[in-house]
Amino acid sequence: MRQELYATILAALGPHNDVVVDIACGSGQATVTLAGRFTHVHGVDGNAAQLAAAPRHHPNISWHHADAHATGLPDACADLVTCAQALHW
């Protein structure tokens, strides 16, 4: 199911799949999957403990401890913004 969802989202994006921002990324489950499909992923979460559990071995992921409403990222910096892990909470 998850891979089908990603495929549907990516098909709707068109040719520019460079940068994604994953809001409320938690420990990065969806962030890591997105890193395999995008040039760069910004994982953003307000919980430092969750971010500490995120894998650090992905060179195209930047982890940000920030509020979803104030990420510190520039406006219009991404091709896609997701909130994959937070929805079940």
PLY file of the C-alpha trace (Angstrom):
ply
format ascii 1.0
element vertex 89
property float x
property float y
property float z
element edge 88
property int vertex1
property int vertex2
end_header
0.00 0.00 0.00
2.72 2.50 0.93
4.65 1.98 -2.33
1.44 2.41 -4.33
0.76 5.69 -2.54
4.28 6.98 -3.29
3.95 5.95 -6.94
0.64 7.82 -7.25
2.08 10.98 -5.67
5.23 10.88 -7.81
3.22 10.37 -10.99
1.29 13.57 -10.24
4.46 15.62 -9.67
5.80 15.64 -13.18
9.48 15.96 -14.09
10.70 18.11 -11.18
11.28 15.76 -8.26
14.30 17.37 -6.66
13.40 18.48 -3.12
10.78 17.31 -0.62
10.03 18.52 2.90
8.66 15.84 5.24
6.86 17.66 8.07
6.47 15.87 11.42
8.83 13.19 10.16
9.25 11.46 13.52
12.16 9.05 13.35
12.18 9.19 9.56
10.38 6.11 8.23
8.77 7.95 5.31
11.71 10.37 5.03
14.08 7.52 4.22
11.74 6.14 1.58
11.42 9.58 0.00
15.23 9.94 0.00
15.39 7.07 -2.46
13.18 8.99 -4.89
14.24 12.64 -4.47
17.53 14.47 -4.79
17.19 15.95 -1.29
14.78 15.50 1.61
14.35 17.79 4.60
12.97 15.86 7.57
11.36 18.27 10.05
10.08 17.39 13.51
9.48 19.29 16.74
10.45 16.34 18.92
14.22 16.11 19.44
13.98 12.53 20.76
12.27 11.38 17.57
14.92 13.04 15.42
17.67 11.47 17.51
16.29 8.07 16.51
16.39 8.94 12.79
19.05 7.22 10.67
22.03 9.44 9.90
23.52 7.44 7.02
21.56 9.08 4.19
23.62 11.80 2.50
20.59 13.40 0.83
18.56 13.90 4.04
18.83 16.97 6.26
17.21 16.67 9.67
15.67 19.81 11.21
14.42 20.22 14.77
11.66 22.75 14.15
7.96 23.42 14.42
5.84 22.61 11.37
4.74 26.25 11.18
8.28 27.63 11.38
10.66 25.21 9.66
13.33 27.80 8.90
13.35 26.64 5.29
12.91 29.23 2.53
9.54 29.72 0.87
8.94 27.65 -2.26
12.06 25.53 -1.66
10.41 22.16 -2.37
8.63 20.30 -5.12
6.57 18.39 -2.54
5.66 18.79 1.13
4.49 15.68 2.96
3.17 14.89 6.41
3.27 11.12 6.17
3.94 9.91 9.72
1.90 12.48 11.64
-1.46 11.55 10.16
-2.04 8.54 12.39
-1.51 10.65 15.51
0 1
1 2
2 3
3 4
4 5
5 6
6 7
7 8
8 9
9 10
10 11
11 12
12 13
13 14
14 15
15 16
16 17
17 18
18 19
19 20
20 21
21 22
22 23
23 24
24 25
25 26
26 27
27 28
28 29
29 30
30 31
31 32
32 33
33 34
34 35
35 36
36 37
37 38
38 39
39 40
40 41
41 42
42 43
43 44
44 45
45 46
46 47
47 48
48 49
49 50
50 51
51 52
52 53
53 54
54 55
55 56
56 57
57 58
58 59
59 60
60 61
61 62
62 63
63 64
64 65
65 66
66 67
67 68
68 69
69 70
70 71
71 72
72 73
73 74
74 75
75 76
76 77
77 78
78 79
79 80
80 81
81 82
82 83
83 84
84 85
85 86
86 87
87 88
